[in-house]
Amino acid sequence: MAEITNSRPWHGILTATPVPLRADLSVDFDAHAAHVQWLAASGTQGVAINGSLGEYQTLTPEERARMVQVSVEAAPAGFTVMAGTGAYGTAESVRWAQQAAEAGAQCVMSLPPNAYRGDERAVLQHYREIAAVGLPIVAYNNPIDTKIDLVPTTLARLHEAGYIVAVKEFTGDVRRAYELAELAPELELMIGSDDVLLELAIAGVVGWVAGYTNAFPRTCGDLYRLALARDLDQALPLYRLLHPLLRWDSKTEFVQAIKYSMGMAGRYGGPCRAPRQLLTAAQELSVRTATAAAIAAGAK
């Protein structure tokens, strides 16, 4: 079991891990365990599993539960496992939070209800029930997928009620960081999309739920620390080098792109399950060119 040695385990770089699928599209759990250990050895602080990059919508309940268990078993002491609870209904999200707690995860990443445009009352009730499980909740604001936008006023209410400790902000609207700081100064902000890392880090964050750390954990870690230090002389050139890759994190094909870059960087990415398709020739060329440029510049 991953040992809880940090009172705020959502701090730092938590890599949103993909699911390593074999050619027959079965899950290679041994490969996932090895990837978790490699990420820990490469300087990241944890993993966020069963999220969007983890193709959680295509996993069976058994596969999804085992992803949590394998991650916890593979994690060294002090390395965070944050499990996603995304689901169509509140009751299912609660069950995934309970499973995460039983498996030994230190916190959960929770979307609003999927595919239901609930009002604020529904959102508050949803997070109230997940919070009753007892694990710290990082709210995941992804209105593109959920149709519910966790606007700053709603996030402030969720935090004031004690339901959430932080938010993974994926809207790409960096202006929200400042409004959140005004409305809920104690609510902690995590970077949710790779391509606004520098802008949000300057505004003030405690962590990054990262995609491209799957391919280049050390270089992404350097960029994150430079951005937190507001060392623009060093951060900007590195950000410009990586940005053609980082912006894929906000595109529909982000899973395929990140897995492709992983393969080029010597990590196993593998295929995706339907409905995701292979990258088009133009998309593949774009990812390959940007990944090759990063590798040539020493990214690792």
RODO-2510 file (C-alpha; in nm, 4 decimals, decimal comma):
residues 300
     n   res          X          Y          Z
     1     m     0,0000     0,0000     0,0000
     2     a     0,1236     0,3513    -0,0803
     3     e     0,2205     0,5177     0,2462
     4     i     0,0650     0,8560     0,3242
     5     t     0,3593     1,0745     0,4229
     6     n     0,2252     1,4063     0,2918
     7     s    -0,0742     1,5776     0,4473
     8     r    -0,1480     1,7308     0,1058
     9     p    -0,0801     1,4449    -0,1359
    10     w    -0,2256     1,6327    -0,4341
    11     h     0,0704     1,8731    -0,4321
    12     g     0,3390     1,8530    -0,7003
    13     i     0,3387     1,6864    -1,0398
    14     l     0,0854     1,4056    -1,0650
    15     t     0,1070     1,2323    -1,4006
    16     a    -0,2247     1,1441    -1,5609
    17     t    -0,1336     0,7987    -1,6811
    18     p    -0,2644     0,6311    -1,9970
    19     v    -0,3713     0,2697    -1,9996
    20     p    -0,1096     0,0427    -2,1579
    21     l    -0,3094    -0,1714    -2,3982
    22     r    -0,1675    -0,4713    -2,5773
    23     a    -0,2248    -0,5302    -2,9478
    24     d    -0,5411    -0,7242    -2,8616
    25     l    -0,6558    -0,4214    -2,6524
    26     s    -0,6291    -0,6052    -2,3207
    27     v    -0,4746    -0,4074    -2,0334
    28     d    -0,1106    -0,4813    -1,9506
    29     f    -0,1174    -0,4224    -1,5750
    30     d     0,2477    -0,5192    -1,5338
    31     a     0,3436    -0,2470    -1,7810
    32     h     0,1353     0,0029    -1,5847
    33     a     0,3059    -0,0926    -1,2588
    34     a     0,6465    -0,0488    -1,4215
    35     h     0,5414     0,2911    -1,5573
    36     v     0,4298     0,4076    -1,2128
    37     q     0,7673     0,3086    -1,0688
    38     w     0,9524     0,4790    -1,3555
    39     l     0,7595     0,8014    -1,3023
    40     a     0,8473     0,7934    -0,9327
    41     a     1,2148     0,7386    -1,0155
    42     s     1,1970     1,0236    -1,2686
    43     g     1,1093     1,2853    -1,0094
    44     t     0,7313     1,3173    -1,0263
    45     q     0,5243     1,3118    -0,7086
    46     g     0,2358     1,0860    -0,8050
    47     v    -0,0093     0,9562    -1,0616
    48     a    -0,3668     1,0438    -1,1469
    49     i    -0,5351     0,7319    -1,2808
    50     n    -0,8689     0,6527    -1,4389
    51     g    -0,9055     1,0021    -1,5781
    52     s    -0,9620     1,1195    -1,9333
    53     l    -0,6100     1,0253    -2,0430
    54     g    -0,6665     0,6887    -1,8772
    55     e    -0,9601     0,6131    -2,1106
    56     y    -1,1703     0,5337    -1,8057
    57     q    -1,4910     0,5354    -2,0101
    58     t    -1,3727     0,2268    -2,2027
    59     l    -1,2574     0,0203    -1,9050
    60     t    -1,4654    -0,2531    -1,7503
    61     p    -1,5398    -0,2122    -1,3777
    62     e    -1,2923    -0,4895    -1,3050
    63     e    -1,0178    -0,3238    -1,5102
    64     r    -1,0832     0,0138    -1,3543
    65     a    -1,0662    -0,1227    -1,0000
    66     r    -0,7482    -0,3132    -1,0770
    67     m    -0,5833     0,0024    -1,2160
    68     v    -0,6195     0,1570    -0,8717
    69     q    -0,4969    -0,1525    -0,6907
    70     v    -0,1951    -0,1994    -0,9172
    71     s    -0,1023     0,1689    -0,8889
    72     v    -0,1101     0,1606    -0,5090
    73     e     0,0917    -0,1600    -0,4950
    74     a     0,3538    -0,0203    -0,7337
    75     a     0,3840     0,3221    -0,5695
    76     p     0,6829     0,3764    -0,3397
    77     a     0,6375     0,5407    -0,0017
    78     g     0,5238     0,9015    -0,0316
    79     f     0,4196     0,8681    -0,3953
    80     t     0,0596     0,9766    -0,4486
    81     v    -0,2119     0,7741    -0,6158
    82     m    -0,5086     0,9959    -0,7026
    83     a    -0,7975     0,7967    -0,8485
    84     g    -1,0601     0,9346    -1,0821
    85     t    -1,4258     0,8924    -0,9872
    86     g    -1,5832     1,0112    -1,3120
    87     a    -1,9196     0,8454    -1,3812
    88     y    -2,2662     0,9132    -1,5167
    89     g    -2,4308     0,9236    -1,1753
    90     t    -2,3438     1,0285    -0,8224
    91     a    -2,3926     0,6819    -0,6742
    92     e    -2,1360     0,5348    -0,9137
    93     s    -1,8880     0,8133    -0,8395
    94     v    -1,9308     0,7415    -0,4690
    95     r    -1,8609     0,3729    -0,5290
    96     w    -1,5378     0,4577    -0,7121
    97     a    -1,4328     0,6837    -0,4258
    98     q    -1,5020     0,4004    -0,1821
    99     q    -1,3021     0,1577    -0,3956
   100     a    -1,0123     0,4044    -0,4076
   101     a    -1,0182     0,4430    -0,0306
   102     e    -1,0262     0,0660     0,0238
   103     a    -0,7353     0,0173    -0,2174
   104     g    -0,5211     0,2765    -0,0388
   105     a    -0,5328     0,5791    -0,2709
   106     q    -0,4638     0,9049    -0,0886
   107     c    -0,7108     1,1293    -0,2722
   108     v    -0,9591     1,1319    -0,5586
   109     m    -1,0122     1,3457    -0,8675
   110     s    -1,3836     1,4000    -0,9136
   111     l    -1,5740     1,5275    -1,2147
   112     p    -1,9272     1,6598    -1,1847
   113     p    -2,1922     1,4152    -1,3092
   114     n    -2,1260     1,3217    -1,6717
   115     a    -2,3819     1,3835    -1,9468
   116     y    -2,6244     1,5688    -1,7186
   117     r    -2,6348     1,9468    -1,7190
   118     g    -2,7108     1,9786    -1,3494
   119     d    -2,7608     2,3078    -1,1688
   120     e    -2,5552     2,4173    -0,8708
   121     r    -2,7803     2,2309    -0,6280
   122     a    -2,7073     1,9062    -0,8118
   123     v    -2,3344     1,9786    -0,8157
   124     l    -2,3237     2,0512    -0,4426
   125     q    -2,5139     1,7332    -0,3636
   126     h    -2,2867     1,5304    -0,5924
   127     y    -1,9698     1,6447    -0,4174
   128     r    -2,1315     1,6225    -0,0739
   129     e    -2,1938     1,2523    -0,1229
   130     i    -1,8434     1,1818    -0,2579
   131     a    -1,6875     1,3813     0,0274
   132     a    -1,8679     1,1601     0,2798
   133     v    -1,6333     0,8757     0,1775
   134     g    -1,3543     1,0637     0,3538
   135     l    -1,0796     1,1034     0,0937
   136     p    -0,9658     1,4545    -0,0072
   137     i    -1,1325     1,5592    -0,3317
   138     v    -0,9670     1,7468    -0,6167
   139     a    -1,2542     1,8723    -0,8299
   140     y    -1,1940     1,8210    -1,2004
   141     n    -1,3385     2,1066    -1,4023
   142     n    -1,3773     1,9851    -1,7590
   143     p    -1,6958     2,1409    -1,9005
   144     i    -1,6056     2,0217    -2,2503
   145     d    -1,6735     1,6628    -2,1436
   146     t    -1,9228     1,6999    -1,8598
   147     k    -2,1409     1,9906    -1,9831
   148     i    -2,1085     2,1387    -1,6321
   149     d    -1,8735     2,4303    -1,5766
   150     l    -1,7453     2,4582    -1,2218
   151     v    -1,7269     2,8364    -1,2281
   152     p    -1,5337     3,0166    -0,9530
   153     t    -1,8442     3,0985    -0,7483
   154     t    -1,9487     2,7320    -0,7448
   155     l    -1,5981     2,6158    -0,6577
   156     a    -1,5891     2,8652    -0,3730
   157     r    -1,9139     2,7231    -0,2349
   158     l    -1,7857     2,3674    -0,2660
   159     h    -1,4717     2,4599    -0,0781
   160     e    -1,6541     2,6597     0,1868
   161     a    -1,8751     2,3574     0,2506
   162     g    -1,5647     2,1436     0,3017
   163     y    -1,6266     1,9159     0,0057
   164     i    -1,3148     1,9898    -0,2019
   165     v    -0,9548     2,0771    -0,1237
   166     a    -0,8390     2,1759    -0,4718
   167     v    -0,9459     2,2040    -0,8339
   168     k    -0,7861     2,0708    -1,1488
   169     e    -0,8686     2,3546    -1,3871
   170     f    -0,9029     2,2428    -1,7483
   171     t    -1,0979     2,5249    -1,9110
   172     g    -0,7820     2,6944    -2,0369
   173     d    -0,9125     3,0255    -1,9023
   174     v    -0,6195     3,1459    -1,6938
   175     r    -0,8177     3,4473    -1,5736
   176     r    -1,0084     3,2184    -1,3400
   177     a    -0,7015     3,1694    -1,1231
   178     y    -0,7264     3,5259    -0,9996
   179     e    -1,1004     3,5180    -0,9377
   180     l    -1,0643     3,1906    -0,7473
   181     a    -0,7921     3,3439    -0,5312
   182     e    -1,0277     3,6305    -0,4461
   183     l    -1,3356     3,4170    -0,3765
   184     a    -1,1690     3,1183    -0,2063
   185     p    -0,8107     3,2006    -0,1034
   186     e    -0,7629     2,8616     0,0650
   187     l    -0,8842     2,6573    -0,2328
   188     e    -0,5763     2,5148    -0,4008
   189     l    -0,5330     2,5318    -0,7766
   190     m    -0,3826     2,2607    -0,9957
   191     i    -0,2833     2,2988    -1,3585
   192     g    -0,5191     2,0817    -1,5593
   193     s    -0,4080     2,1372    -1,9184
   194     d    -0,0438     2,1215    -2,0185
   195     d    -0,0565     2,4162    -2,2585
   196     v    -0,1310     2,6797    -1,9913
   197     l     0,1300     2,5550    -1,7462
   198     l     0,3395     2,8711    -1,7433
   199     e     0,0455     3,1090    -1,7204
   200     l    -0,1188     2,9258    -1,4288
   201     a     0,2089     2,8628    -1,2481
   202     i     0,2769     3,2357    -1,2469
   203     a    -0,0722     3,2955    -1,1086
   204     g    -0,0069     3,0498    -0,8258
   205     v    -0,0625     2,6726    -0,8137
   206     v     0,0230     2,3815    -0,5868
   207     g     0,0353     2,1097    -0,8495
   208     w     0,0034     1,9934    -1,2065
   209     v    -0,2013     1,7000    -1,3337
   210     a     0,0268     1,6451    -1,6287
   211     g     0,0023     1,4562    -1,9554
   212     y     0,3366     1,4939    -2,1271
   213     t     0,5302     1,3842    -1,8209
   214     n     0,4495     1,0355    -1,9505
   215     a     0,7117     1,0953    -2,2200
   216     f     0,9413     1,3600    -2,0712
   217     p     0,9053     1,3648    -1,6916
   218     r     1,2386     1,5225    -1,6071
   219     t     1,2209     1,8039    -1,8625
   220     c     0,8579     1,8766    -1,7761
   221     g     0,9587     1,8784    -1,4109
   222     d     1,2296     2,1328    -1,4858
   223     l     0,9771     2,3514    -1,6665
   224     y     0,7291     2,3293    -1,3783
   225     r     0,9871     2,4301    -1,1191
   226     l     1,1182     2,7164    -1,3305
   227     a     0,7630     2,8393    -1,3841
   228     l     0,6850     2,8250    -1,0116
   229     a     1,0032     3,0229    -0,9469
   230     r     0,8913     3,2740    -1,2127
   231     d     1,2305     3,2327    -1,3789
   232     l     1,1105     3,3432    -1,7210
   233     d     1,4604     3,3692    -1,8677
   234     q     1,4914     2,9915    -1,8442
   235     a     1,1269     2,8884    -1,8443
   236     l     1,0184     3,0626    -2,1627
   237     p     1,2652     2,8948    -2,4023
   238     l     1,1776     2,5549    -2,2563
   239     y     0,8056     2,6306    -2,2740
   240     r     0,8382     2,7302    -2,6388
   241     l     1,0263     2,4088    -2,7153
   242     l     0,7616     2,1895    -2,5535
   243     h     0,4482     2,3856    -2,6380
   244     p     0,3865     2,2190    -2,9780
   245     l     0,3494     1,8991    -2,7725
   246     l     0,1827     2,0438    -2,4630
   247     r    -0,1022     2,1906    -2,6676
   248     w    -0,2063     1,8398    -2,7725
   249     d    -0,3304     1,7932    -2,4165
   250     s    -0,6244     2,0192    -2,5043
   251     k    -0,7113     1,8457    -2,8320
   252     t    -0,9557     1,5613    -2,8887
   253     e    -0,6718     1,3284    -2,9930
   254     f    -0,4594     1,3975    -2,6848
   255     v    -0,4487     1,0335    -2,5748
   256     q    -0,3233     0,9144    -2,9125
   257     a    -0,0710     1,1996    -2,9334
   258     i     0,0760     1,1387    -2,5893
   259     k     0,0984     0,7648    -2,6473
   260     y     0,2721     0,8294    -2,9809
   261     s     0,5285     1,0582    -2,8159
   262     m     0,5850     0,8010    -2,5443
   263     g     0,6775     0,5459    -2,8076
   264     m     0,9287     0,7832    -2,9637
   265     a     1,0769     0,8587    -2,6220
   266     g     1,1313     0,4902    -2,5461
   267     r     0,8220     0,4354    -2,3315
   268     y     0,5370     0,2021    -2,4226
   269     g     0,2282     0,3928    -2,5297
   270     g     0,0365     0,1376    -2,7304
   271     p    -0,3020     0,1584    -2,9020
   272     c    -0,6328     0,3050    -2,7831
   273     r    -0,9739     0,1496    -2,7580
   274     a    -1,2611     0,2596    -2,9794
   275     p    -1,4093     0,5052    -3,0381
   276     r    -1,0603     0,6605    -3,0464
   277     q    -0,8988     0,6216    -3,3873
   278     l    -0,5414     0,6316    -3,5103
   279     l    -0,3970     0,9764    -3,5701
   280     t    -0,4409     1,0991    -3,9238
   281     a    -0,1283     1,1266    -4,1355
   282     a    -0,1166     1,5020    -4,0785
   283     q    -0,1649     1,4660    -3,7039
   284     e     0,0988     1,1957    -3,6803
   285     l     0,3471     1,4124    -3,8700
   286     s     0,2797     1,7028    -3,6353
   287     v     0,3323     1,4934    -3,3230
   288     r     0,6359     1,3163    -3,4665
   289     t     0,8025     1,6435    -3,5713
   290     a     0,7456     1,8111    -3,2346
   291     t     0,8553     1,5044    -3,0408
   292     a     1,1697     1,4676    -3,2493
   293     a     1,2540     1,8337    -3,1902
   294     a     1,2159     1,7902    -2,8153
   295     i     1,4318     1,4771    -2,8124
   296     a     1,6983     1,6486    -3,0248
   297     a     1,7040     1,9330    -2,7729
   298     g     1,7691     1,6884    -2,4902
   299     a     1,4193     1,6392    -2,3468
   300     k     1,3944     1,3330    -2,1251
***
